[in-house]
């Protein structure tokens, strides 16, 4: 459940990053500000129960992947094989951090 909060925060991060680029109306700017507030509130809340460095790395990594993929899917940004390769590497790093954190929590050093 603690990590789910980080994932939800990352989803809101994708929302505000897209909003910063594409918002044009006052309503869209308000939604962008709401996404900023929610994403950082959830990240701070998660940081109270998780190692903050790992939580932030997962948050930023998932947000980056979500933003790049959203750009390709919804805004016709070019799909580039090299970009996809590095997204995969980034996801492997995020998964690795999570697995390392789980290992530390169970005491399997």
C-alpha positions in Angstrom: 0.0 0.0 0.0 2.9 2.4 0.8 4.3 2.0 -2.7 0.9 2.4 -4.3 0.9 5.9 -2.9 4.2 6.6 -4.8 2.7 5.2 -8.0 -0.4 7.3 -7.7 1.8 10.4 -7.0 3.7 9.6 -10.2 0.5 9.5 -12.2 -0.4 12.9 -10.9 3.2 14.0 -11.8 2.6 13.0 -15.4 -0.6 15.1 -15.3 1.1 18.2 -14.2 4.0 17.9 -16.5 1.6 17.5 -19.5 -0.4 20.4 -18.1 2.6 22.7 -18.0 3.1 22.1 -21.7 -0.4 21.9 -23.0 -2.7 24.0 -20.6 -4.3 26.9 -22.3 -7.5 27.7 -20.4 -7.9 28.7 -16.8 -9.6 25.4 -16.0 -6.7 23.5 -17.5 -4.2 25.5 -15.4 -6.3 24.9 -12.3 -6.2 21.1 -13.0 -2.4 21.4 -13.5 -2.0 23.1 -10.1 -4.2 20.4 -8.5 -2.0 17.7 -10.0 1.1 19.5 -8.6 -0.4 19.7 -5.2 -1.7 16.1 -5.1 1.6 14.6 -6.5 3.8 16.3 -3.9 1.3 15.7 -1.1 1.3 12.0 -1.8 5.1 11.9 -2.2 5.6 13.6 1.2 3.0 11.2 2.8 4.8 8.2 1.3 8.2 9.6 2.5 7.0 9.3 6.1 6.8 5.6 5.8 9.4 4.8 3.1 13.1 5.6 2.6 12.8 9.1 1.0 15.6 8.5 -1.5 14.1 5.4 -2.9 10.6 6.8 -2.9 11.7 9.9 -4.7 13.7 7.8 -7.3 10.7 5.6 -8.0 8.4 8.6 -8.2 10.7 10.5 -10.6 11.4 7.4 -12.7 7.8 6.4 -13.1 6.9 10.0 -13.8 9.5 10.3 -16.5 8.4 7.0 -18.1 4.8 8.0 -17.9 5.5 11.5 -19.4 7.5 10.1 -22.3 5.1 7.4 -23.1 2.1 9.8 -22.8 3.8 12.1 -25.3 4.2 9.3 -27.8 0.7 8.0 -27.3 -1.4 11.1 -26.9 0.6 13.9 -28.5 2.2 12.2 -31.5 5.8 12.7 -30.3 8.1 10.5 -32.4 8.6 6.9 -31.2 12.3 6.3 -31.2 14.0 2.9 -30.6 16.8 4.5 -28.6 14.3 6.4 -26.4 12.4 3.2 -25.8 15.6 1.4 -24.8 16.5 4.0 -22.2 12.9 4.0 -20.9 13.4 0.2 -20.4 16.7 0.8 -18.6 15.0 3.4 -16.4 12.2 1.0 -15.5 14.7 -1.7 -14.7 16.5 0.7 -12.3 13.2 1.6 -10.6 12.3 -2.1 -10.3 15.8 -2.8 -8.9 15.5 0.0 -6.3 12.1 -1.4 -5.2 13.5 -5.0 -5.0 16.5 -3.8 -3.0 14.3 -1.9 -0.6 12.1 -5.0 -0.1 15.3 -7.0 0.5 16.4 -4.5 3.2 13.0 -4.6 4.9 13.1 -8.4 5.2 16.7 -8.4 6.4 18.1 -10.5 3.6 21.4 -8.6 3.3 
